């Protein structure tokens, strides 16, 4: 079973997305902050893919993924954003090698997200 690291500071969104991913056959580790997510990866927990909120207090999703990539350079990632100004984040996303199609606008179409995750993990 593939394990997904879900990083989202909004409790209700975290709960809904986690439950949906689990119902679709994934093992999910949830983190409510970027720092917790980095700690999870640094601890050696098995993680196959990360799904991160872009805008979070403290360490945002982009900075979190940069820190995670120092530990696990090839970890694939998808991003969730409520911001309509994607251009604001595009430079950081490009630095991380994130395809614009891997950035999902909130409210997220969970079926589309699961489809993209399966595509990435299973080919």
N, C-alpha and C positions, 0 to 999 in steps of 0.2 A: 504494500500500500504506500502510495506517495504521501509525503508529509509537506504541508503548506504552512508557512509562517505568515500569519495575518496580522498586520499592524494598523490599528485604527483607534483614534482617541475618543470617538463618539461611541459610547457604550451600546446603544441600541443598534447602530450599524454593525458594530463588531459582532454582536450576538446573532443578528439576522444572517450576515454573510457567513459566519462560522457554521451555523446550523445548515445552511444551504450547501456549503462545500462538503460537510460531513454526510449529508443525505445523498450526495453525488459521489460517494466513495473515497473521499480524501480524509486523511488524518490531519487535524488542524491544531497548530500551536498558536494561541492568541496572545498578542502583546498590545497594551494600551498606550505605550510610549516607544519612541525610537530607541531610547537607551535600553529598555527591557529587551527589545528585539535584538540589538547588538549583543547583549549579554547572553541571550539564548544561543545564538550562533557561536559565540566565543566559547561557550561551555561544551561545545562538541555535539550538541543535539543534531540529529539527522534532520536536514531540511532540504527539500528538493526544488522548492520554488517559493518566492516571496510575493505577497500582495500587500502593498503599502499605500496608506493615505498620503497624499503629497503634503498637505498643510496640517501640521500638528504643532502644539505648543512645545517649546524646548527644541528638541532635535526633530526637524521635519523629515518627511519620508525620503527626500533626495539625499540629505546628509546621512540619514540612517543607512541607506543602500550603499553610499560611498564607503562608510565604515565597515559594513558587512562584506563588501567586495574585497577589502583588505584581508579579510579572514578567509573568505570563500569566493575567489575571483570569478568563477563561472556560474554563479547562482543566477538563474533567470528571475526576472521580476516584472510584475504588472503594477500599475499605479492607478489609484482612484483619486479623483479631484472634484471638488465642488466649484472650483474657480472656472469662470468662462474665459479667462485670459491664459490660455495654454502657452502662448508665445513667451510669457514671463518665465516659464520653466523649461522651455525647449533647449536652451544651451546646456543646462545641467542634465537633461534627459539624454541629449546627444552624447555628452561626456560619458554617461553610463552605458551607452550603446542601446538605449531603449527606443524601439520603433514607436512612432506616434500612435499606431494601432494598439499598442500595449498600454495606453493611457485611457481609462474609462471615466466618462463623465457621470457624476452623481446626479440623480439617482441611477445606480448601476443596473444594467440589464444583467441579472445574475445568470441567465441561461447563456448569454453571449460570453460572459466571463468564464464560466465553466467550460464552454466550448473551446475557448482560446487556451485555457490551462491544459485541457486534454490534448489539444493540438501540439502544444509545446512539450508536454511530458511524454506523449505516446507517439509523436511523429505524425 
